[in-house]
Amino acid sequence: MICAGGFWSMAPRKVQWPLVIVVSLLVRECLGGCSEVDSLTEAVQGEPFVLGCISCKKRGEVSAITTVDWHFRPQGEENFTHIFHYEHPSADVMDDAFRGRLDWLGTRGEDIQAGTVAVRNVSYGDAGTYRCIFNRTLLLAGFRHQVSVEKEVELSVVHAAKRELAAVVSEMVMYVLIVFLQLWLIVVVVYCYKKVSDDMDAREARRALKAPKELLDCDGIKLEEAK
């Protein structure tokens, strides 16, 4: 399991709120298993963005020493540039174009499973392919085993965030439910009014049927008294 413990202490204060929707990526390792989550792929110009990269160990009980490197290839180019290197406890920005704009949000420790970084003030020039490389040394009994894992994120940069299809559908369902509930309320009010009206008419009808009999009884009493 990947947990979000320590997220708020690791994330820069300026980029906390815009990253709430991807808090599942801003995690560090906890006791238990590990779950790999894909990164988001669309950033908004001028806003911060989180590049998610998680690589889980096959055996959680095996200790490891891991380093993480990020490489970037702009759109239309062929070669990657080394932009970031993390080896606990130091995080180094390797490219001047990203200097002061990259923050480490991954695992705080040598046994890294979350290699997430945050990009501040995204520009259109940040669009392209990002490659995340885990170089992991498994500390097995009597020897060490080297493992390398690569993951890529195709990032596009837009002027404004697009609304997710799920959000649009949810809003439409909400409006349909509101209309349905209003119609249902009107039907209930009409039904209750009709039922009350029918009960009142039935009561008046019963009273009208009893009235002649009461008059006859009264007349009979009057005739006996007169005799």
Sequence and secondary structure as in RCSB ss.txt:
>XXXX:A:sequence
MICAGGFWSMAPRKVQWPLVIVVSLLVRECLGGCSEVDSLTEAVQGEPFVLGCISCKKRGEVSAITTVDWHFRPQ
GEENFTHIFHYEHPSADVMDDAFRGRLDWLGTRGEDIQAGTVAVRNVSYGDAGTYRCIFNRTLLLAGFRHQVSVE
KEVELSVVHAAKRELAAVVSEMVMYVLIVFLQLWLIVVVVYCYKKVSDDMDAREARRALKAPKELLDCDGIKLEE
AK
>XXXX:A:secstr
 EE TTHHHHS GGGTGGGGGGTTTS EE SS         EEETTS EEE  B   S TTS EEEEEEEEEEET
T    EEEEEEETTEEEE  GGGTTTEEE S SSSS  B  EEESS  GGG EEEEEEEEEEEEETTEEEEEEEE
EEEEEEEESS    HHHHHHHHHHHHHHHHHHHHHHHHHHHHHHHHHHHHHHHHHHHHHHHHHHHHHHHHHHHHH
H 
